[in-house]
Amino acid sequence: MNLAKPALDVGLFVDGDCNAVLDHWSQTVGICFDESFSLDNFETLLPTGGGVRQHRHVLGNSVIKINHSRDALNPTPPSGYQELLIADTKVSTETDVTDPLGNVVTLVPPGDVKQLRLRVATPDVTELLYFYSHVLELETVANSVVGCGDSQIEVIPGPRPTPSAFQGKGFRYITVQVHDVVTEHRSILNRGGIEGAAPVRIGDVAHVSFIKDPNDNWIEISQRKSLTGTLD
């Protein structure tokens, strides 16, 4: 893929009073809240539907997207995205900083994990690694790890997740930023990706689409004007 930035973003959903969750990510996890971007209904045309406000926390080149739903989220099975590892120079051993909603987050000393690593579980590690390395065209870092700059995805053995709705509690999607979302979306489908949502323009902010991996995990393909300079 022709990437617009060498990093992945991670999206999760919350409902109800989200202040404790936002404070946890800012203060306990220790990543900065992006005060320049907090947009109501940013995802109106996407699988989330309306009534969602996205709060963005910046981690190097990556963004942790905390999507706060105005309405109660329907109970849905969790996705295959199970745990987020974040490299932190202030810790000398693995430190559990799971958030108030049970999203598993672990701080680790920098090393194999450069910035962040998202663990995704599957009963067929080979199949999912093939998807990430050949369909998404991410770089192979190790036997079970692919990377996009300082962001990594680690494929681990585990049960196949029940096909999940896009909108639900917990880690729900990753975002890959590209220069041309229409071209990349078509190419990914040609290489075997499953369409989640066709490309759609979100005002003058971004042009996005969604695909799904073989385990029904959602992946956003985004052409963001602030990164590419154009949405054409």
C-alpha positions as CSV (number, residue, x, y, z in Angstrom):
1,M,0.0,0.0,0.0
2,N,1.0,3.6,-0.6
3,L,0.9,4.7,3.1
4,A,0.3,8.3,4.2
5,K,1.9,7.7,7.5
6,P,4.1,4.9,8.9
7,A,1.8,3.9,11.8
8,L,-1.5,2.3,12.7
9,D,-4.3,3.8,14.7
10,V,-6.5,1.7,17.1
11,G,-10.2,2.4,17.6
12,L,-12.4,1.4,20.6
13,F,-15.9,2.2,21.7
14,V,-17.4,3.3,25.0
15,D,-20.9,4.4,26.1
16,G,-22.3,6.1,29.2
17,D,-20.0,8.5,31.2
18,C,-16.7,8.2,29.4
19,N,-14.8,10.7,31.7
20,A,-13.2,7.9,33.7
21,V,-12.0,6.1,30.6
22,L,-10.6,9.3,29.0
23,D,-8.8,10.2,32.3
24,H,-7.4,6.7,32.5
25,W,-5.9,6.9,29.0
26,S,-4.5,10.4,29.6
27,Q,-3.2,9.9,33.2
28,T,-2.6,6.3,33.8
29,V,-1.7,5.1,30.3
30,G,0.0,8.4,29.8
31,I,-0.8,9.4,26.2
32,C,-1.7,12.9,25.2
33,F,-5.3,13.9,24.4
34,D,-5.5,15.8,21.1
35,E,-7.4,18.9,22.1
36,S,-7.4,20.0,18.4
37,F,-9.7,17.3,17.4
38,S,-13.0,16.2,19.1
39,L,-15.7,16.0,16.5
40,D,-19.4,15.2,17.0
41,N,-20.8,12.6,14.6
42,F,-17.5,12.2,12.8
43,E,-18.6,8.6,11.9
44,T,-22.2,9.5,10.9
45,L,-21.9,7.8,7.5
46,L,-19.8,4.9,8.7
47,P,-21.0,1.6,10.3
48,T,-21.2,3.3,13.7
49,G,-24.2,5.3,12.7
50,G,-24.8,8.8,14.3
51,G,-24.4,9.9,17.9
52,V,-20.7,9.2,18.2
53,R,-18.0,11.6,19.3
54,Q,-14.4,10.6,18.7
55,H,-11.7,11.6,21.3
56,R,-8.2,11.1,19.9
57,H,-5.2,10.4,22.1
58,V,-1.8,10.7,20.3
59,L,1.0,8.1,20.7
60,G,3.9,9.1,18.4
61,N,2.5,8.8,14.9
62,S,-0.4,6.6,16.1
63,V,-3.8,7.7,17.4
64,I,-5.9,5.8,20.0
65,K,-9.5,6.7,18.9
66,I,-11.9,6.5,21.8
67,N,-15.4,6.6,20.2
68,H,-18.0,7.7,22.7
69,S,-21.5,6.6,21.8
70,R,-24.4,8.8,22.9
71,D,-26.7,5.8,23.0
72,A,-26.1,2.6,25.0
73,L,-24.1,0.0,22.9
74,N,-25.8,-3.2,22.2
75,P,-24.2,-6.3,23.8
76,T,-22.0,-7.8,21.0
77,P,-19.2,-10.4,21.1
78,P,-15.7,-9.0,21.4
79,S,-13.5,-8.6,18.4
80,G,-10.3,-10.6,17.9
81,Y,-8.3,-7.6,19.0
82,Q,-7.4,-8.6,22.5
83,E,-4.5,-6.6,24.0
84,L,-2.6,-3.4,23.3
85,L,1.1,-3.2,24.3
86,I,2.6,0.2,24.6
87,A,6.3,0.9,24.9
88,D,7.1,3.2,27.8
89,T,10.6,4.3,28.9
90,K,9.2,4.8,32.5
91,V,8.6,1.1,33.2
92,S,11.2,-1.6,33.7
93,T,8.8,-4.6,33.6
94,E,5.4,-5.3,32.0
95,T,2.8,-3.2,33.8
96,D,-0.9,-3.8,33.5
97,V,-2.9,-0.6,32.9
98,T,-6.2,-2.2,31.8
99,D,-8.8,0.6,31.4
100,P,-12.0,0.8,33.5
101,L,-14.0,-1.0,30.8
102,G,-11.7,-4.0,30.7
103,N,-9.7,-3.1,27.6
104,V,-6.4,-4.9,28.2
105,V,-3.5,-2.5,28.0
106,T,0.1,-3.3,29.0
107,L,3.0,-0.9,29.3
108,V,6.3,-2.6,28.4
109,P,9.9,-1.4,28.3
110,P,11.0,-0.4,24.7
111,G,12.6,-3.2,22.8
112,D,10.8,-5.6,20.5
113,V,7.8,-3.3,20.9
114,K,8.9,0.1,19.5
115,Q,5.7,2.1,20.1
116,L,2.6,-0.1,20.1
117,R,1.7,-3.7,19.4
118,L,-1.9,-4.9,19.1
119,R,-2.4,-8.6,19.7
120,V,-5.1,-10.3,17.7
121,A,-6.2,-13.9,18.4
122,T,-7.1,-16.5,15.8
123,P,-7.3,-20.3,15.5
124,D,-5.4,-20.1,12.2
125,V,-2.3,-18.0,12.7
126,T,-0.9,-18.8,9.2
127,E,-4.1,-17.6,7.5
128,L,-4.2,-14.3,9.4
129,L,-0.5,-13.6,9.0
130,Y,-1.0,-14.2,5.2
131,F,-3.8,-11.6,5.2
132,Y,-1.7,-9.0,7.0
133,S,1.4,-9.5,5.0
134,H,0.0,-10.2,1.5
135,V,-3.5,-8.7,1.4
136,L,-2.8,-5.6,3.6
137,E,0.9,-5.7,2.5
138,L,2.3,-4.9,5.9
139,E,5.9,-5.7,6.6
140,T,6.9,-9.0,8.3
141,V,8.8,-8.2,11.5
142,A,9.0,-11.7,13.1
143,N,7.4,-15.1,12.8
144,S,4.1,-13.9,14.2
145,V,4.5,-10.1,13.9
146,V,3.8,-7.6,11.1
147,G,4.6,-3.9,11.2
148,C,3.7,-0.5,9.9
149,G,6.5,1.8,11.0
150,D,6.6,1.7,14.8
151,S,3.2,0.0,15.0
152,Q,2.9,-3.7,15.1
153,I,0.3,-6.5,15.0
154,E,1.1,-9.8,16.7
155,V,-1.0,-12.8,15.7
156,I,-1.5,-15.2,18.6
157,P,-3.4,-18.5,18.9
158,G,-6.9,-18.3,20.2
159,P,-10.5,-19.1,19.5
160,R,-12.1,-17.6,16.4
161,P,-14.2,-14.6,17.4
162,T,-17.9,-14.7,16.8
163,P,-18.6,-12.4,13.8
164,S,-18.9,-9.0,15.4
165,A,-20.7,-5.8,14.7
166,F,-18.4,-2.8,14.0
167,Q,-19.9,-0.9,16.9
168,G,-19.5,-2.5,20.3
169,K,-17.5,-2.2,23.5
170,G,-13.8,-2.8,23.4
171,F,-11.1,-2.6,20.7
172,R,-13.0,-2.7,17.4
173,Y,-10.8,-1.6,14.5
174,I,-7.5,-0.5,13.3
175,T,-6.9,2.4,10.8
176,V,-4.3,2.5,8.0
177,Q,-3.7,5.9,6.5
178,V,-3.2,5.9,2.7
179,H,-2.9,8.5,-0.1
180,D,-5.7,7.2,-2.3
181,V,-8.5,5.3,-0.5
182,V,-10.5,4.3,-3.6
183,T,-7.4,2.7,-5.3
184,E,-6.3,1.0,-2.1
185,H,-9.7,-0.3,-1.2
186,R,-10.1,-1.8,-4.7
187,S,-6.6,-3.4,-4.6
188,I,-7.2,-4.9,-1.2
189,L,-10.5,-6.5,-2.3
190,N,-8.7,-7.8,-5.4
191,R,-6.1,-9.5,-3.1
192,G,-8.8,-11.2,-1.1
193,G,-10.0,-8.7,1.5
194,I,-13.7,-8.7,2.5
195,E,-15.6,-5.4,2.1
196,G,-17.0,-3.9,5.3
197,A,-18.1,-0.5,3.8
198,A,-17.4,1.1,0.5
199,P,-15.4,4.4,0.3
200,V,-17.3,7.4,1.6
201,R,-16.3,11.0,2.1
202,I,-16.6,12.6,5.5
203,G,-17.0,16.3,4.7
204,D,-13.7,17.9,4.1
205,V,-11.9,15.8,6.7
206,A,-11.3,12.3,5.3
207,H,-12.3,9.7,2.7
208,V,-12.6,6.3,4.3
209,S,-13.6,2.7,3.7
210,F,-13.7,-0.5,5.7
211,I,-12.6,-4.0,5.0
212,K,-12.6,-7.1,7.2
213,D,-10.0,-9.8,7.8
214,P,-10.8,-13.6,7.6
215,N,-11.9,-13.5,11.3
216,D,-14.3,-10.6,10.7
217,N,-12.1,-8.0,12.4
218,W,-12.7,-4.5,11.0
219,I,-10.0,-2.4,9.4
220,E,-10.4,1.2,8.3
221,I,-8.7,2.5,5.2
222,S,-8.4,6.3,5.6
223,Q,-7.3,9.1,3.3
224,R,-7.1,12.0,5.7
225,K,-6.7,15.5,4.2
226,S,-4.4,16.7,7.0
227,L,-2.0,14.0,5.9
228,T,-2.4,13.8,2.2
229,G,-3.3,17.5,1.4
230,T,-6.3,16.4,-0.8
231,L,-9.3,14.1,-0.9
232,D,-9.4,13.8,-4.6
